[in-house]
Amino acid sequence: MNYTTISVTKENLYATIQFQRTEVLNALNMQLMQELVDALETLDKDDEVRAIILTGNEKAFAAGADIKEMAEASAMDMLNRDQFARWDKIRKIKKPIIAAVSGFALGGGCELVMTCDIVVASETAKFGQPEINIGVMPGAGGTQRLTRAVGKVKAMEIVLTGKIFSAQEALQWGLINKVVPVEYYLKEAKNIAKEIASKPPIAVRLAKEAILKSFDTTIESGLEFERKNFYLLFASDDQKEGMKAFVEKRKAEWKGK
């Protein structure tokens, strides 16, 4: 996989995708988003990868979309380039995605964090949806995912004022999982990735699918979906192995089948 705006490394049954546009605080231009989607879809099909980490560097996860690409665009330009089609593809990735965030995660960067399944932040992380300050509004899920995470009134405050908030505030509001010292944020994300990678991959995949389904449906339909996924796992070799290992008091050996 040869990329110019990201790098991809694999180890211990997980992969790390790191943004490489450090000169512009990892601003999300269309090339980066296309390379990110390509890498995610490739890793999603890789049996040697069971979890994926997204990260930037200590200074910035991603400071937002690349405004230079949009500043002179018309409404028809934006419609025809289908600006957010790549985001829809990220949402369909089946394997767990862990965001390791330090520094700025603003605008599209914050929205990208919210597409991830688990979020580890450094104490220096700064989040926000400041699009209102340049005459627009969030367009990659900021009004929708943020509201589901923090509630209506807090989302209104964040989006309508363009307020930037700290990692501790994000933790308090339920937007992220944990805050750690800056020297440990990537290490902690890797620890979580390794732990998830040690679990049965089909069960992990179907559990993620069921949790995401809860945002799209009623409780009745969600429970029905959950039960079907639960029953489906009884067709897997891993279910047989897991329960047999439990009875025999030994460690299970997962095959992902």
C-alpha positions in Angstrom: 0.0 0.0 0.0 1.7 3.2 -1.2 0.2 6.4 0.1 1.5 10.0 0.3 -0.9 11.5 2.9 -1.1 8.6 5.3 1.1 5.7 6.5 0.0 2.2 7.4 1.7 -0.3 9.7 0.6 -3.7 10.9 1.6 -5.5 14.1 0.1 -8.0 16.6 -3.2 -8.5 14.7 -4.0 -4.7 14.5 -3.0 -1.9 12.1 -2.3 1.8 12.6 -3.1 4.4 10.1 -1.3 7.7 10.7 -2.0 11.0 8.9 1.1 12.5 7.3 0.1 16.1 6.4 1.8 17.5 9.3 2.7 20.8 7.6 -1.1 21.7 7.6 -2.0 20.0 10.9 -3.3 17.0 9.0 -6.1 18.9 7.3 -8.4 16.5 5.6 -8.2 17.1 1.9 -9.9 14.9 -0.7 -6.7 12.9 -1.4 -6.2 12.1 2.3 -9.8 11.0 2.6 -9.6 8.8 -0.5 -6.4 7.2 0.7 -7.9 6.7 4.2 -10.9 5.0 2.8 -8.8 2.8 0.5 -6.6 1.8 3.5 -9.6 1.1 5.7 -11.3 -1.1 3.1 -8.1 -3.0 2.4 -7.5 -3.6 6.1 -11.2 -4.6 6.6 -10.6 -7.5 4.2 -7.2 -8.5 5.8 -7.5 -11.6 8.0 -4.3 -10.6 9.8 -6.0 -7.4 11.1 -8.7 -7.4 13.8 -8.6 -3.8 14.9 -7.6 -0.5 13.3 -6.1 2.6 15.0 -6.4 6.1 13.4 -4.0 8.8 14.6 -2.1 12.0 13.7 0.7 13.3 15.8 1.1 15.0 19.2 0.2 18.5 17.7 -2.8 17.5 15.7 -5.1 14.5 15.0 -6.7 16.6 12.2 -7.4 20.3 12.5 -10.3 20.1 10.1 -11.1 19.9 6.4 -8.8 21.6 3.9 -10.6 24.9 3.4 -8.5 25.8 0.4 -10.3 23.0 -1.6 -13.7 24.5 -0.7 -13.2 28.3 -0.5 -14.2 29.1 -4.1 -16.6 26.1 -4.7 -20.2 26.6 -5.7 -23.1 24.6 -4.3 -23.1 22.6 -7.6 -19.4 22.0 -7.2 -19.9 20.5 -3.8 -22.8 18.5 -5.0 -21.0 17.1 -8.0 -17.8 16.2 -6.1 -20.0 14.4 -3.5 -17.8 15.7 -0.7 -19.0 13.3 1.9 -19.3 10.0 0.0 -16.1 8.8 1.5 -17.4 9.3 5.0 -20.3 6.9 4.2 -17.7 4.3 3.3 -15.9 4.8 6.7 -19.2 4.1 8.5 -19.4 0.7 6.8 -16.1 -0.6 8.0 -16.8 -3.8 9.9 -13.7 -3.9 12.1 -13.4 -1.8 15.2 -11.7 1.6 14.7 -9.9 3.3 17.6 -9.0 7.0 17.4 -5.8 8.0 19.2 -6.1 11.8 19.5 -3.6 14.4 20.6 -3.7 18.1 19.8 -6.4 19.5 17.5 -9.4 17.5 16.4 -11.5 20.3 14.9 -14.3 20.4 12.3 -13.8 17.4 10.1 -11.2 16.1 12.5 -13.7 16.0 15.3 -16.3 14.4 12.9 -13.7 11.8 12.0 -13.2 11.0 15.7 -16.9 10.5 16.0 -17.0 7.9 13.2 -14.6 5.8 15.3 -15.8 3.2 17.8 -13.4 3.9 20.7 -11.5 7.2 21.4 -8.4 7.6 23.5 -7.2 11.2 23.9 -4.1 12.9 25.3 -4.5 15.6 27.9 -3.6 18.1 25.2 -6.4 17.1 22.9 -8.8 19.9 21.7 -12.1 19.2 20.1 -14.7 21.4 18.4 -17.0 22.1 15.4 -15.9 25.7 14.5 -17.4 25.7 11.0 -19.8 28.4 12.1 -16.9 30.8 12.2 -16.3 30.5 8.4 -19.9 30.8 7.4 -20.9 27.2 7.2 -21.9 24.3 9.5 -20.7 20.7 10.1 -21.4 18.5 7.1 -19.8 15.2 7.8 -22.0 14.2 10.7 -21.2 16.9 13.3 -24.8 17.9 14.0 -25.9 14.3 14.1 -23.3 12.2 15.9 -22.4 15.0 18.3 -26.0 15.4 19.3 -26.4 11.7 19.9 -23.2 11.7 22.0 -23.7 14.8 24.2 -27.4 15.7 23.9 -29.3 18.5 22.2 -28.4 21.5 24.3 -24.7 20.8 24.6 -24.5 20.1 20.8 -26.3 23.4 20.2 -23.8 25.3 22.3 -20.8 23.6 20.6 -22.0 24.0 17.0 -23.6 27.5 17.3 -20.8 29.1 19.1 -17.9 27.2 17.5 -16.6 26.5 21.0 -13.4 24.5 21.3 -13.4 22.1 24.3 -10.9 20.1 26.2 -10.3 16.3 26.4 -11.6 16.4 30.0 -14.8 18.0 28.9 -15.1 15.5 26.0 -14.7 12.7 28.6 -17.2 14.3 30.9 -19.8 14.6 28.1 -19.3 11.0 26.9 -17.7 11.8 23.6 -14.5 9.9 24.3 -13.4 6.9 26.4 -10.4 8.1 28.3 -7.8 10.8 28.8 -4.1 9.9 29.4 -0.8 11.8 29.5 0.4 12.8 26.0 3.3 10.4 26.1 0.8 7.5 26.5 -2.1 8.2 24.2 -0.9 6.1 21.3 0.3 3.3 23.6 -3.1 3.1 25.3 -4.9 2.9 21.9 -2.6 0.1 21.0 -3.3 -1.7 24.3 -7.0 -1.5 23.5 -6.4 -2.7 19.9 -4.4 -5.7 21.1 -7.1 -6.6 23.7 -9.9 -6.4 21.0 -7.7 -8.4 18.6 -7.4 -11.2 21.2 -11.2 -11.7 21.1 -13.2 -13.8 18.5 -13.3 -11.6 15.4 -16.7 -12.6 14.1 -18.3 -11.9 17.5 -16.5 -8.6 17.6 -17.8 -7.7 14.1 -21.4 -8.6 14.8 -21.3 -6.9 18.2 -20.1 -3.6 16.6 -22.8 -4.0 14.0 -25.5 -4.4 16.6 -24.3 -1.4 18.6 -24.3 0.9 15.6 -27.8 -0.4 14.7 -29.1 1.1 17.9 -28.6 4.6 16.5 -30.7 3.8 13.4 -33.8 2.1 14.7 -36.3 1.6 17.5 -35.6 -0.4 20.6 -37.9 -3.2 19.3 -36.1 -3.5 15.9 -32.7 -3.2 17.6 -33.4 -6.0 20.0 -34.6 -8.2 17.1 -31.4 -7.3 15.2 -29.3 -8.1 18.2 -31.0 -11.5 18.7 -30.5 -12.5 15.1 -26.8 -11.7 15.3 -26.5 -13.6 18.6 -28.2 -16.7 17.0 -26.0 -16.3 13.9 -22.8 -16.7 16.0 -23.9 -20.2 16.9 -23.0 -21.1 13.3 -19.3 -20.1 13.9 -16.5 -22.4 14.9 -15.4 -19.7 17.4 -18.6 -20.1 19.4 -18.0 -23.9 19.7 -14.4 -23.3 20.6 -15.2 -20.5 23.1 -17.8 -22.4 25.0 -15.7 -25.6 24.9 -12.7 -23.8 26.2 -14.8 -22.2 29.0 -16.0 -25.7 30.1 -12.6 -27.1 29.9 -11.1 -24.2 31.8 -8.5 -23.3 29.1 -7.7 -20.4 26.8 -9.7 -20.4 23.6 -7.9 -20.4 20.2 -9.9 -18.2 17.8 -9.9 -18.9 14.1 -12.3 -16.2 12.9 -14.5 -18.9 11.3 
